[in-house]
Amino acid sequence: MASNSSISLTGLARKFVLDNILEEDIAKDAFVQANNNKIPFITYLVQNNLAGAKLLAYSAAQEFGMPVMDLSTFMVELIPEKIVDEKLIRKHHALPLFKRGNRLFIATSDPTNIQALDELKFHTGLSTDAILVEDDKLGNAIEKYLESQDTSMGDLEDADLDNIDIDEGGEEKEESGGNEADDAPIVKYVNKMLLDAIKGGASDLHFEPYEKTYRVRYRTDGILHEVSKPSVKLATKIAARLKVMSQLDISERRVPQDGRIKLKLSKTKAIDFRVNTLPTLWGEKIVLRILDPSSAKMGIDALGYEEVQKELYMQALAQPQGMILVTGPTGSGKTVSLYTGLNILNTPETNISTAEDPVEINLEGINQVNVNTKVGLGFPEALRSFLRQDPDIVMVGEIRDLETASIAIKAAQTGHLVLSTLHTNSAPETLTRMMNMGVPAFNIATSVSLIIAQRLARRLCSSCKEKADIPKDALLKQGFTEEQIATGFTLYHPKGCDKCSGGYKGRVGIYEVVKVTPPISQLIMEEATSLDIAAAAQKEGFNNLRQSALIKAIEGVTSLEEVNRVTKD
């Protein structure tokens, strides 16, 4: 701090020190840093959690004799439209709130920024009055306001879309009965929907036609919500546009189709969409799944495994042979779990081949094959050819039939490590499902080494979660043990704030990891029921999905409501 000793604090910085909001040394350092970064002093303090935005606003108001307003109570919809240019709003970190006669009232967090008022006065031709607001709330309000201004399907220059076959444009126009001028808004609208979904952290987009309405829904953190209701007359045009982008046959409306869209966000970042069309009663429903390649590189620690479970998964991956099965419903994160494992195994010494329908995440160093049944390249055919290519690790996208299961098991028995997914509800049910497919019990017992069943629960927002007071009887009914209750843990409820959606932000994995131990192998040989296998897994100390979910609730990661939504007692 010696270098800062020559700085003499004046104005606001001095006032904050005198009001005991900041220590002098911290204030001097922050003052220098804010100048170097060319951001307002108050903004720097709030962003770096050096002082509370509310305290700073009240202290500045006393110094400058300005009114203070709580911006969270102000409706963004009331802000006059397009009165001030977006560049000026961002440049000065100031927001016009309302106009009265020829006076414009401007929200600012920095009362020393006289230049902002002068520049806005010059551009609007109105007299400007400043109103002090908290810096963090101002930042959120500016983003909200600019987003709301952007819904006019403005020119989305950054949406540089690959994979658009220009030659098919004529067919599209013919199909939709429009011309180029008519189709331009549709192109912008679809681009906007895709970009908004990426910005909002959605995992799926649903374009759904009905008899009298048309709606667009996003799935965010596993929950669907409506975002747009365009006119039902645009249904065929939107469908045609999405099909052209994903290189599908736009004249075919009677059968489902699969395709992909690559959306370039910048020179370095591109996001893929998996597209599926489904002919419904009132037109084609189109669902887009956002495939983010970075999700496979998150690392095993980010997925939410308990320490014991993580250890079991890592041990199974370290085995030279055997089969690891991941099970769960669509959208439960099976692919991410498998790819995280493949990423750990992906070294120059190993030969990894995968067969998927379709390939979701592209990974360097892994030989990925798109299954295509139309040309006779199904899972069994792909697997057979893999085994001729001397692989060390094989990944099968999904075991759907006896043939695929048999080849996968043979591969696991002959010195390969096989990873695959299966659609069942729990780990014990996976074993009985394979028996029901017709796989001999002794084959299952000798080849399967680990089963992971998983679900995704919404993660509680750390900023606003509230303590929940639940009586002991109710906790015991929910499945908590006496030992757990004796520790005196705290459960939390969702509340909801500006930073999250309904009290939740992000998701966390809930896992049931079962290792096939000798006692479980014995039960498989005897063709025992899934209930018997589940009881044996409990005896071995493997937590089921419900128990793992309750541990997540004890840790304060998720709420009891969410536990009940994704698992049953």
JOQUIUR-V191113 format. One line per field, one symbol per residue. ss: DSSP state (2 for helix, 1 for strand, 0 for the rest). A space follows every 50 residues. Layout:
BEGIN
ss = ???
END
This chain:
BEGIN
ss = 02220000002222222200000222222222222220002222222000 00222222222222000100222002220000000222222201111111 00111111000002222222222200111111002222222222222222 22000000011000022222222222000222222222222222222220 00011111100001111111001111110002222222222222200000 00000011111111000001111111111100111111111022222002 22200022222222222200011111100000022222222222200000 01111100000000001111012220102222222220000011110000 02222222222220001111110000222222222220002222222111 11111111110000011100022222220002222200001110000000 10011111111111100222222220000222222222200000222222 2222000002222222000
END
